[in-house]
């Protein structure tokens, strides 16, 4: 019998040794030709040594045993196991899973955490891309497919980024953010995609609560203007009713009075609809819409907000459609109008325009003739709770909401402002296909 690294082997830590003796006995008796096993030994210097033992019986009856020190291999495997456990705990704590798509072979691999996030009991292995698309919310499925297709077919694109909803098998709905990197060959063809799936449901809920709170704050600011318009409508209704009751009206007078009453009631009803639409709470519902139509419907609601200032709409025809939650877009516009109003001490003009930028993005701009902003202020404009207004006159959340709404629609906000020359806040949205 021979051993490798004689000094490395000391006391056998495996207890009991009955199995070792049994196998060795079978080997010596010729009942088996060989055997192998993994064992631990205590080195003479006190270290624990992992070994791989192979014993073979030669034709002449001599048993040869080879003991190989595999301590470093065991240490590496143990470290890999610990790293995987740590990574699994970290991913579970932040609700993130990983996935990989071999584009050439059309094979998908999911991590266990990703399967758990999607509500699956078994981790899918080796399935084709799109096999589990039925988990994606029907309203988001086309958007996800289009985003992936554009990322794969565009040879210059290396990043994939989209947000969508998933309906788990148990019926619960979750919001996810998918981020991935596209690996390409020298010709620009996609080879594989490696990405992460992050559960952002909690963030979406907080954002909706935040936006709803902002809506209610804005409604509080414009309550006096709404009350004034309602009072005017009620005065018309009550005045014509009094006139019609004073004497026997002629058919023409009766008809005219009813027309005035009907018009006043319709204006009051329109204000009510605008108020309810603006203030109601609900989930994000992005859809394709024409911003000109939204601004026209919102105009009556914004005029009281403008206060003593004039409100002008300059809508460019055929600007195209954008994909955004209309209620959130309304709030973003209203927040900008309120800021424009507060920026002008004297009577001025607030101008809202639409157009198409050189890069084909659809623009909505709100312009004022106020005091303007310096560079230091512009650098902090979109920080939550940062405000240039006097204490008690603003929360500093209005522009943070504007930025959140526009970025959720994959757009951007551009600001032009010079001290003493007013400001222009331009919202830029990608055109909806």
N, C-alpha and C positions, 0 to 999 in steps of 0.2 A: 504494500500500500504506500502511495506517495502523497505528499501534500505540497501545495504551492504556498510560499511565504510562511515557512515553519514558525517564525516568531510571532506571526499575527494570530495564531490560533491558540486559545487557552481553554477556558472552561466553557462548555456548551451551555447556553442559557435556555435552551428548549427543555421543558419539563412536561411530561415524563419522557424518558428515552426509550420507552418500550417499542415505539414504532420504528425508531432507527435500528434497534437490535433485531426486530422482526425482519426488516428489509435486508439487513446485512446477512442474517441467517439464511434467508431465501437465496441470496446471491451466492453464498458459499456452498449451499447444497445443490446449486444448479437449477433451482426452481424458477429463477428469473435471470435474464442475461445482463440486465443493468437497471439502475434507478437513478433519479436525481431529485434534489430538494433544495429549498432555500432555508438557511439557518442563520442564527445569530450566535456569535461567540464573544466572550469577554477577553480582550487582549491583555497581555501581561502588564501593559502600562495603564490599564483601567478603562480603555475605550471599548465601546461596543462595536463589533465588526460584523457586517453583513456579508455572508458568503453564499456562493452557489456551488453545491456539491454534486459531482457526477461520479458514480461508481459503476465499473464494468468488470465482468468475469471473463478472463481470457480463456482460450481453448485448453490451456495446460492447467486450468483450475486456479490460477493466481488472480486475485481481485485487485484491481487498480482503481484508486480513488483520486480524483482531481478536485481540489478546492480552490475556487477563484474568488478573490476579494472584490465584492461589488458594492462596497460601502458608498462610494461616490455616486454610483447609479441610483442606489436607494435614496440617498440624500437629495439628488436632483428630482426624483419622482415625488418624494415627500414635499419638497419645496413647490413643485408644480401643483400638487394636490392642494396645498395650503393657499397658493396664489389663486387657484380656481375658486376655492371656498370664499376667500376674501373678496374676489371680484363678484361672485354671486351675491354675497351679502351687500356689497356696495351698490350693485345694480338694482337689487330688490328695494333697497332703502330709498333710491331716487326714482324707482319705477321706470327702468330703462332696459330694453332688450336689444340684442344685436341680430342682424340678418346678413346673409351674403347670397348674391345671385351670380352664378356662372352663366353669363349671357350666351356664350358660344354653345354650351351643352344644355342651356335652359334648365338649370338645376338650382333649387333654392334650399338654403339651410337656415333654420331658425335656432336661436338660443332657447333654453328652457324658460328663461324669464320673459322672453317675447311671447312664447306660447301661453304662459300664465296671464300676461297682460291682456291677451286676446280672448281669454276664457277657455282655452283648449286644454283638455286633460292630457293629451299626448303631444309631444313635440314633433311637428312635421319634419321629415327628413327626406331630401332628394325629390321633392315635388316640383312641378313646373311652375314658372312664374304665373301668377294670376289664379292659381288653384283655389286660394282662400279669399278671392275678391268678394265673395258673397258676404263676408263679414263687414265690408265697408258699407257705410250708409248709402242707400240708393242715390241720394242727392249729391253725394261727393264722389261717387264711383267714376263718373266721366272725367271729372277734374283730376283725380289721381292718375287715371290711365293716360290722360293727355300730358300731365307733368312728367311722367316716366318716359313716355314716347319722345318728348322733346329733348329730355336729358340724354337719351340713348342715341338719337339720330343726329344731334348737333355735335360735330367733331370738336368744337372749341369749348364745350361745356363739360365741367368736371364736378359740379356740385348739384345735388338734388335736394330740394327743400319744399315741403308742403305740409299743411295741417288738414286733418280730416277726422270724421267720426267713424267709430266702429260699433256695431251692434253685436254684443257677445251672444253665444248660444243660449244663455239664460235670459236674454232680452234686455239686459242693462246696456246703456249707451255710454261710451267713453270718447274723449277727445285725445288725439295723438298728434305729435309732431314727428315727422320722418325726416331725418337728415342723412345724406349718403354721399360717398365719393365714387366717381366713375373712373375706373382704370381703363386706359386705351393703349392700343399698339401704336407703332410709328405712323401708321396711316390714319390714325384718328378713330379707328373702329373700337367700339366698346367691347372689352373682354370680360370684366366682372364689375359688380357694384357691391360695395361694402357700406352698410349703414346701421343706424341706430333708430329705435322707436321709443319715444318718450311719452309717457302719459301726462298730459297737461290739463286733465279734466278740472282739477282743483283751481288751476290758474284761470280757466275759462269761467268758472263759477264766480270767482272773485272779481274778474273783469266785468261780468254782467252786473254784479252788485254795485261795483264802482260806477259803471255807466248809468245805472238806474238812479243812484244817489245824485249824480250830476244832473240828470234830467229834472229831478225834483227840485234841486237848487235853482236851476234855470227857470223853472215854472214859478218859483217863489219870487224871483227877480222881476218877472214880467206880469205878475198877478194884477198890479194896478192898471197896466195897459189893457189887459184882457177885460177887467171889470169895467173900464171906461167904454170899451167897444160894446160890451153887453148892455151897458146902461143906455148907450145911444140907440141900439136896436130896440130895446124895450120902450124907450120914449117914443120912437116912431110908431110902434104897435099900439101903445096906450093912447097916444095922441089921436091917431086915426080912428080908434074905437070910440073915443069921446066925441069926435066930430060926427061920426055916423049915428051916434045915439041922440044927438041934440035935435035933429029934425028929420023929416022924411027925406032921405037922400034920393037924388035922381039916379037912374041906372048908370049913367056915366060916372057920377061921383062915387057910387057904390063900387063900381068896377075898379076905379082908380085907387080907392081906399084899400080894397082887397089886394091890389097889386103891390101897393106900398107895404102893407102888412106882411104879405107873402115874402117880399124881398128882404125885409128886415128879419123875419124869422129864418130865412135861408142863410143870411149872414151870421146870425147867432148860431145856427146849427153847424155851419162850416167851422166857426171858431171852436165849437165843442168837439167836432171830429178831429181837428188839428191838435187840440189839447189832449184828447184821449190817445190819439196815435202817438204823440210825442212822449207821453208819460207812461204808457203801459210797459210792463215788465215782461221779458220773455227771452228765449234763447236766440242766439245769433242765427239769422236766416239770410245769408248772402244770396243775391239773385242778380240777374242782368237787368239793368235799368238805364233809362236816359236821364242824365243829371238835370237837363233842362226841365223835364216834367216834374222832377222832385222840387226844384227851386220855385217853379211856378205855383205848385201846391203849397209850398212853405211860405210864400211871400206874405200872405195875409197874417200869418202868425208872427213873422219877423218885424213887420212895420211897428207894432207897439214897442218892441224891444229897442228900436232905433231911437226912441224918445223924441227929442227936438230935432234930430238930424233927418236928412232926406235919405231914402233908400232907393237906389237905382239898380235895376237888373239889366245887364247887357249880355244876352245869351246868343252865342254864335250858333247858327243853324247846323244841323247834322254833325254834331260833335262825336256821335257814336255812343255806344253803350259801355258801361263799366259793371264789374261784378262786386257788389258791396251790400251790406245790410243797410236797408234804406233808413231805418230808425236811427242807426248809428251815424249815418251820413247827415241826417237832419240835425242831430245833436252837435256834430262837429261844426256845421255851418252856423248854427245858432250861437255856439260858443265864440266863434270868430266875430260874429256881428256884435255880440255883447262887448267883447274886447275893443272892437273898433269904436263903438259908441263911447266907452269909458276913456278912450285915448284922446278924444276931442273935447276940449273945454268949451269952445264956442260952437255955434251951429255949423254943421258941416255936411258932407255927403259921404255915405257909405255905398261903395259900388261893388256889385257882385258880377263877375264875368265868367263865361265858360269859353273854352277854346281847345285847340289841338297843338301840342308842343312839337318842335322839330323831330323829336324821337317817337312821334305818333301817340304819346300818352295824352289822355284826356285831362284837361286842367279845369279847376274851379278856383277862382281867386277872389279874395275879399280885400278891398282897398279902402284905406281911410286917409284923412288929411290931418292926423293927430300930431303929437309931439315927436314921434319917431323913437328909435331905439339906438343906443350905442353898442359897440361890439361886445363889451363885457356883458351887457344885458342879453344880447342875442345868443351868446354862448350858453346861457342858463335858461332860456325861454321854456324849454320842454321838461325841465326838472319838476317833479311833483312838489307842490306846496311852495314853489318859488313864485312870488308876485311882486309887481311894482306898485300895486295899489296900496292905499292907506289901510292900517289895521282895521279889521271888521268889514272891509269892502270887497274882499275876494279871498278865495281859498287857495289860489295858485294851482288848481287842478284842471282848469279849462283847457289849456293848451296840451297838457299831458293826455287828456282824453282825445283831443284832436289827433295827436300823433299815434295813439294806440289804435284809433279807428282806421286811419289811413294805412298804417303798417299792416294791420290785419288783412286789408284788401290788397296787399303787395304793392302799395304805393309809397309816395314820399312827400314830404312837406318842404317847400322852398320859401325862404323869407327874404324879402328885400326891404330895408329900412334905413333911413338916415335921420339923425336928430334934427328936428324942426321941419321935416319934409314928409312925414307920414310913413305908413307901412303897407306892404302888400304880402299877404299870406296866400300862397298858391299850393293847392292840393293837386298832386299829379298821380293819376291812376292808369294802370295798364288797360288797354282796350280789351273788352270781353269778346272772345271769339264766338 
